[in-house]
Amino acid sequence: AILQSPTQLSSKKSYDYIIVGGGAGGSVLANRLTEDNYTNVLLIEAGSSDYKNLNIAVPQLAAALARSEFDWNFTTAGQPGLNGRSIPYQRGHVLGGSTAVNYMAFNTGSRDDWDRWANVTGDSGWGFDNIVKYIKKMENFVPPLDGRNISDEVDVSIHGHSGPLHISVSGAKVATDDRVINTTRELPSEFPFNLDQNSGDSLGIGWTQVTIADGERQSAALSYLDPILSRKNLDILVNTQATKVLQTGVSGGKPVFRGVQFSQVGSGKFTTLKATREVILSAGAIKTPHVLMLSGIGDSSELSKFNVSTIVDLPDVGKNLQDHPLVTSPFRVNSTDTLDNLNNATFVAEQLALWQKNRTGELGVATGSQLGWLRLPDNSSIFETEPDPSAGPTSAHFEFILIDSFIDFSAPPPGNYFTGFTVLVSSSSRGYITLNTTNPFDPPFIQPSFLSTPFDIFTMRESIKSMRRFMAAPAWDGWILNEFGSFAAAQTDEQIEEYARNTTVTVNHVTCTVGMGKTGSSGPGTGALNADLTVKGTVGLRVVDASAFPFIPAAHPQGVTYALAERAADLIKGVSTC
Ligand SMILES: Cc1cc2nc3c(=O)[nH]c(=O)nc-3n(C[C@H](O)[C@H](O)[C@H](O)COP(=O)(O)OP(=O)(O)OC[C@H]3O[C@@H](n4cnc5c(N)ncnc54)[C@H](O)[C@@H]3O)c2cc1C
């Protein structure tokens, strides 16, 4: 059942597992753990249960979710690599978490991304060949809404067809699709076509797979929770924030953390509850380390600055932050047939009527029908002085997101556009999260440290030059009029770097802030979690969300988080995972 307030909890009921956070990680666990009728689970979510809200359901309304009630409204610290700029740092604040507010691109990571996890943790179960079964377990690949033949857009045979998460390709084609694909024919050595970027080898340009089915967003709440709301052994407590995990004893010399303290914002009332087996933090890569630090689990030198007494000195909590910085390359186009038409209120009203009638029209299509995953040439000058931070030859250094409209996260100008996002997906910069205050309702201090290494600024610059080469292919003749705005003025290497520092934002892929390492290893840089996702130096406490990644994949991370959580569920159940 969904409970709206802690006062609705029954004092007679005890829970085997208390999960904090109902996003990608938490929703998978709540579903899988309650498959056993005798396992009782409480899922605590800070946001509301309004996961069917129109702005969430309709894919092209996603922009309205930023700075709304569905956003934690975080802002980063000033970033030296961005000329001191602070940027918004969006996170989902609703059942479904960030999967309810994201842009729905669906990737499952490259072979090298997963194999690097296996190496770092010493657990081959995280390797690609083993994880494939968990990827298939989550997936249900369905045909696109328009029913077109997609045999040249995706290799349907490698996907799962009976999992909870419905995925597909965009529900209808847009005017630039053929131009993008023709570019891969005209410039195949730099921009090869890849039929399925989720095969383990992600490199090349291909069709975006999305968590959209029948024109509607598929969030973790809709996929993993909505179908099981009638299970008697699952309670979902919404509008309630976990403020701390609490020590409930000592076992084998280690503190046991089976208690959770929680509260509704502004109520002034705090409730505590104890799980009989485990407390699992799935609060995402910002809030999971925040809750751990507030509970006395973190870097003792940081905690002491705020008079928080350290129970477990775990220096890696909040460190190792990795994300994907993004720069826009906008072009004016010689057409009125672009998704920019959705900036016109009358047109949107017409499209909304279509969407409500049968989910058709432009509001149900994906933002960015194609993605490109690309590497710097092996002989790039940067490798003479800097190591390659990518996971290996199947992982990209940078990404293209190719969009049939203007997007630069400010008010759109009049006219029609094409936008190429270039995204740094294997960066060597590392950021961090720490406390700002000890009030659990205050945001933590967030420093992503974007573009703070020579490799990162070099690669961002080269990605923009690569985007210009892509858009100069004959396929675009007659469509592209000219480069737009301050992007057009950035032509020399120095100007491009300055443009990047002045305009970089994020794709909102923050990860790795409570990363896994080898089981039992200790000290800075060895990871905050054991390979089975238990928190080092504790009993009864685990982390299952994107903060547990040891390295960010060169991929949009929701699919990777779902797969991690699918395996975590089996690790928790104690069934064989390899
Ligand atoms: C704007 C945006 C666009 C994105 N675009 C894409 C994309 O196109 N493709 C992609 O793959 N990924 C995308 N992502 C990232 C992706 O959605 C996340 O990586 C993924 O959802 C992470 O899952 P998670 O379980 O770690 O955290 P989340 O899904 O964020 O879930 C965490 C949950 O915990 C809750 N919570 C936090 N603190 C507490 C607390 N103290 N008590 C109770 N509950 C708490 C939150 O409210 C939230 O519901 C995007 C993210 C954003 C914000």
The ligand as a MOL file (V3000), in Angstrom:
LIG
                    3D

  0  0  0     0  0            999 V3000
M  V30 BEGIN CTAB
M  V30 COUNTS 53 58 0 0 0
M  V30 BEGIN ATOM
M  V30 1 C 17.1320 15.7560 -15.6760 0
M  V30 2 C 17.7460 14.3850 -15.7380 0
M  V30 3 C 17.9350 13.7910 -16.9820 0
M  V30 4 C 18.5010 12.5150 -17.0620 0
M  V30 5 N 18.5340 11.8910 -18.2740 0
M  V30 6 C 18.8530 10.5860 -18.3330 0
M  V30 7 C 18.6840 9.8490 -19.5330 0
M  V30 8 O 18.1720 10.3470 -20.5440 0
M  V30 9 N 19.0720 8.5410 -19.5300 0
M  V30 10 C 19.6240 7.9410 -18.4250 0
M  V30 11 O 20.0130 6.7630 -18.5040 0
M  V30 12 N 19.7710 8.6200 -17.2740 0
M  V30 13 C 19.3580 9.9120 -17.1890 0
M  V30 14 N 19.4300 10.5630 -15.9930 0
M  V30 15 C 20.0420 9.8690 -14.8370 0
M  V30 16 C 19.2290 8.7150 -14.2610 0
M  V30 17 O 17.8580 9.0430 -14.1710 0
M  V30 18 C 19.8170 8.3590 -12.8890 0
M  V30 19 O 21.1760 7.9820 -13.0850 0
M  V30 20 C 19.1070 7.2160 -12.1830 0
M  V30 21 O 17.7500 7.5060 -11.9860 0
M  V30 22 C 19.7970 6.9830 -10.8480 0
M  V30 23 O 19.0630 6.0970 -10.0610 0
M  V30 24 P 19.2210 6.1190 -8.4800 0
M  V30 25 O 18.4130 5.0010 -7.9570 0
M  V30 26 O 20.6640 6.1820 -8.1450 0
M  V30 27 O 18.6350 7.5300 -8.0100 0
M  V30 28 P 17.2430 8.2210 -8.2820 0
M  V30 29 O 16.5650 7.5930 -9.4520 0
M  V30 30 O 17.4950 9.6790 -8.3340 0
M  V30 31 O 16.3710 7.8740 -7.0000 0
M  V30 32 C 16.6590 8.3490 -5.7100 0
M  V30 33 C 15.3550 8.4830 -4.9450 0
M  V30 34 O 15.6170 8.6360 -3.5670 0
M  V30 35 C 14.7790 9.6350 -3.0320 0
M  V30 36 N 15.4540 10.1590 -1.8390 0
M  V30 37 C 16.5990 10.8760 -1.7870 0
M  V30 38 N 16.9190 11.1420 -0.5160 0
M  V30 39 C 15.9810 10.5710 0.2500 0
M  V30 40 C 15.7900 10.5020 1.6450 0
M  V30 41 N 16.6710 11.0540 2.4920 0
M  V30 42 N 14.7000 9.8530 2.1180 0
M  V30 43 C 13.8080 9.2660 1.2520 0
M  V30 44 N 13.9530 9.3150 -0.0890 0
M  V30 45 C 15.0340 9.9450 -0.5760 0
M  V30 46 C 14.6460 10.6300 -4.1630 0
M  V30 47 O 13.5490 11.4910 -3.9890 0
M  V30 48 C 14.5300 9.6980 -5.3560 0
M  V30 49 O 13.2070 9.3050 -5.5770 0
M  V30 50 C 18.9220 11.8430 -15.8720 0
M  V30 51 C 18.7310 12.4420 -14.6350 0
M  V30 52 C 18.1360 13.6910 -14.5510 0
M  V30 53 C 17.9160 14.3140 -13.1920 0
M  V30 END ATOM
M  V30 BEGIN BOND
M  V30 1 1 1 2
M  V30 2 1 2 3
M  V30 3 2 2 52
M  V30 4 2 3 4
M  V30 5 1 4 5
M  V30 6 1 4 50
M  V30 7 2 5 6
M  V30 8 1 6 7
M  V30 9 1 6 13
M  V30 10 2 7 8
M  V30 11 1 7 9
M  V30 12 1 9 10
M  V30 13 2 10 11
M  V30 14 1 10 12
M  V30 15 2 12 13
M  V30 16 1 13 14
M  V30 17 1 14 15
M  V30 18 1 14 50
M  V30 19 1 15 16
M  V30 20 1 16 17
M  V30 21 1 16 18
M  V30 22 1 18 19
M  V30 23 1 18 20
M  V30 24 1 20 21
M  V30 25 1 20 22
M  V30 26 1 22 23
M  V30 27 1 23 24
M  V30 28 2 24 25
M  V30 29 1 24 26
M  V30 30 1 24 27
M  V30 31 1 27 28
M  V30 32 2 28 29
M  V30 33 1 28 30
M  V30 34 1 28 31
M  V30 35 1 31 32
M  V30 36 1 32 33
M  V30 37 1 33 34
M  V30 38 1 33 48
M  V30 39 1 34 35
M  V30 40 1 35 36
M  V30 41 1 35 46
M  V30 42 1 36 37
M  V30 43 1 36 45
M  V30 44 2 37 38
M  V30 45 1 38 39
M  V30 46 1 39 40
M  V30 47 2 39 45
M  V30 48 1 40 41
M  V30 49 2 40 42
M  V30 50 1 42 43
M  V30 51 2 43 44
M  V30 52 1 44 45
M  V30 53 1 46 47
M  V30 54 1 46 48
M  V30 55 1 48 49
M  V30 56 2 50 51
M  V30 57 1 51 52
M  V30 58 1 52 53
M  V30 END BOND
M  V30 END CTAB
M  END
